[in-house]
Amino acid sequence: MSQISPKQSTRPPAISRRSSADARQTVQQGESLKLDAIIHERVRLAIVSALAVNEALSFNDLKKLLEITDGNLSVHARKLENAGYVKCTKSFVGRQPRTEFKLTVAGRQALEGYLAGLESVIRAARK
């Protein structure tokens, strides 16, 4: 087994939130592109994308659409909610609990910035 010296880091490179204009400028300057770590994860990107094209989705609708477990959806939805990208509303329909998710303005802006960053990479790769 190899050991990591104190100077080596096991952490992945930092990923931060940047605007779409920053992402385009980064690609043009040849710097590394920094994508939003919150949205970059596959399940969270799928949740945000699904909510971007639907006004609201229930927990069960999202779970079926994304084909993920209750626990997986709960964990990823909570991260998005803590980031301010998704609004979670809990209520009852009759005696049945209902959890509904909506994309916030900040969530839509974050998704648009993320997609713009990816589009910049694609355009740069095609040149």
N, C-alpha and C positions, 0 to 999 in steps of 0.2 A: 504494500500500500504506500502510495506517495503522500508526503505531508506537504501542507501549504505553509510557506514561510509567512511571517507576520506582514511582510510587505505585499504579498499576493492577496488578491481579493477573490472571493468565490461569488461575488455579486455580479449579476449581468450589468451591461452598460446602462447608464441612466437613460430613461425615456421620460420626456417631459411634454407638457401641453404647450403647443405653439399655434399661432394663427396660420391660416392658409397662405397669407402673404409671406410670413416667415419661412414656411416650408418651401415655397417657390424660390425664394431668395437663396435658401440653403442649397437646394439642388443646383441652381445656377452657379453658385460659388464653389460647388464641389465638396461642400462640407457634409458630414454625416447627417442624415435626416432623423429628427427626433419626433417620434409619434406619441400620441396620448396613451400612456400605459393603461389607463382605465378602460378605454375603448378597444385597445389593441388585442386583448384576449378574445378568442374565438366566440365563446358563449355570450360575453358582454356585447360584442359587436353585433351578434345576431339579435339580441334583445333590443338594442338601440335601433337597429335597422328595421325590425318588425314594428316597433312603436313609431318610427318615422313615417310609415305608410298607413298606419291605423291611428285613429284618434285616441283609442284606449284598448287595452287587452286585459282580460282577466288572467289570474294565475294559471288556471287550467288551460285556457286558450294558448297562452305562451308555452306552457309545458308540452302540450300536444304538438304545436307548430314546430318547436325546436327539438322535440323528441329527447328531452332530458328529464332527469329525476327531480322530485320535489326539492330535495336537499341542494342539488346543484343550482337549480333556479333560484332558490332562496338566498344562497350565498352570493351569487353574482348580482342579483337584483339589489341586495343590500349594499354592495359596493357601489353600484350605480346611484342608488339613493343617497348614500353618504357623500358622493361626489357632487350631488345636486343635479344629476343628469336625468333622473327618473323620479316621478312623484308616485308614491304608493298610498292608496286609499283603501281602508278596510271598512266593510259594512256587512249588513245581513240582508239577505233576500229571503223573506219568510224566516225560517230558522236556520238557514244555511249561511255560513260565513262566506263572504266574497271579497277577494283581494283584487284590486284593479290597478294597473300601471298606466301612466301617461308619460310621454317624453316632455321634459321641461324645455324652456327657451335655451337655457345653458346647454342642455343635452343635444338639442338640434344644432346649435352653434359648434359644439365639440365634434359632432359627427361630420358636419360640413367641413370643418378644418382638417379633420382626419382624412376625409376623402380627397380633399384638395391636395394634401401632402402626398397621398398615394398616386394621384393623377400626375403630379409633378415628377415623381420618380418614373412613371411609365413614359411620359413625354421625353424625359432626359434619356431614357434607355433606348428610345426609338431614333434618336438623333445620331 
